[in-house]
Amino acid sequence: MSEPLLSKEQHTDALAANLPSGRVWRAKHRPDGNLRKLLAGMAPTMRSIDGFLERFVDQVIPPTTEDYLSEWEEALGIPDGCFSVGTTTAARQLAISIKLVVLAGISTEQDFIDLAAIFGLTITAKSGIDHVSVADGGYELATPLIAIGSFTGGVDEARQTLVITESYPEDTTFPWPFSAAASPPPPPVGLKFATSGQNSLRCLIRKLAPANINVIFQENV
């Protein structure tokens, strides 16, 4: 929280303190002196500048800014293929915060899980080979299992696949709406992961995954 602004008198004292000492400058402390009156006349402007700086410090922080939303969006490239410009202040603040996290670097499985958590969603991120049964040449370390035939390239393709397993309750509500036009096509019929906001998370994951990695999504049933 910002400190309370200095009063007009405190600003006048501060201005006076910055002037030299000595007999010539004694008038800076005399209420009836012209020099003191000059400093008092400057004090409201100094107080106004202080107020602007205090608000700037509060407002420049992405999660709470209201005055600089457009500047942050322009700097971060919003809108883009995954994000439209939100219709509420909270939506725009959250989108800005997420884009900053993305720019900081997303590469590990845990990074993708943490990204989903910012959206208020829960996922797991595993290699496709972890979802393949031992009998089919996989590690069978993650569920649900995926038939090896789902990978046209067999075990080699499974190793080059990132499987995002979605675990969302029926009543999941997303923190803010996204334009359907800014999202990838909706998932196949039957999947519950189908809101426009959740599709935006999918869009980000696809964009952030290494170029040589295929990404598939499935529901944890």
Stockholm file with secondary structure:
# STOCKHOLM 1.0

chainA/1-221         MSEPLLSKEQHTDALAANLPSGRVWRAKHRPDGNLRKLLAGMAPTMRSIDGFLERFVDQVIPPTTEDYLSEWEEALGIPDGCFSVGTTTAARQLAISIKLVVLAGISTEQDFIDLAAIFGLTITAKSGIDHVSVADGGYELATPLIAIGSFTGGVDEARQTLVITESYPEDTTFPWPFSAAASPPPPPVGLKFATSGQNSLRCLIRKLAPANINVIFQENV
#=GR chainA/1-221 SS CCCCCCCHHHHHHHHHHTSCCSGGGGGGGCTTSHHHHHHHHHHHHHHHHHHHHHHHHHHTSTTTCSTTHHHHHHHHTCSCSSCCCCSSHHHHHHHHHHHHHHHHCCCSHHHHHHHHHHTTCCEEEEEGGGGSCGGGTSCCCSSSCCCGGGSTTHHHHHHTEEEEEECCCTTCCCSSCCCGGGSCCCCCTTCSCCSHHHHHHHHHHHHHSCTTCEEEEEECC
#=GC SS_cons         CCCCCCCHHHHHHHHHHTSCCSGGGGGGGCTTSHHHHHHHHHHHHHHHHHHHHHHHHHHTSTTTCSTTHHHHHHHHTCSCSSCCCCSSHHHHHHHHHHHHHHHHCCCSHHHHHHHHHHTTCCEEEEEGGGGSCGGGTSCCCSSSCCCGGGSTTHHHHHHTEEEEEECCCTTCCCSSCCCGGGSCCCCCTTCSCCSHHHHHHHHHHHHHSCTTCEEEEEECC
//
